[in-house]
Amino acid sequence: MYYPTFWKSLQTVAGLEKLAASDDTVVAKEAQELLAKTCDVVFTTVKTASGVVPEVIRLRETHCRLGEKVAVAPELAAELVRQLKIAEYVDNVLDVQLTKLAGDEYAAAREVQLLGREYAVSLMRGLLA
């Protein structure tokens, strides 16, 4: 994944999170749906590049090389990477399970997967903060 595309996607996610917290229920619902779709695309793209953790670390290094400041302490960065590895593992398990499910069970598992992907993208954002 190209860094500019990744960075733009993270900015889109940040904007959608704000809209999802809107008092206007129609706007909040639409923003939540778009947020889930956007996080799904970002996570899938990063995952297929070279694995989530190696790709995010590469993108983080690019972020720093471009002169962007990273305020995350090394200890916190290590914890975020650990959590990101767990999120990728859970996503891989869900990918396998989704091939075995149908109907309501598939929809429920896919919803869990989308929530996990939103969480993973928030971890990615934390690594670049």
Summary of the structure (lengths in Angstrom):
residues: 129
radius of gyration: 15.3
end to end distance: 18.7
largest distance: 48.2
contacts: 365
relative contact order: 0.15
helix: 84%
strand: 0%
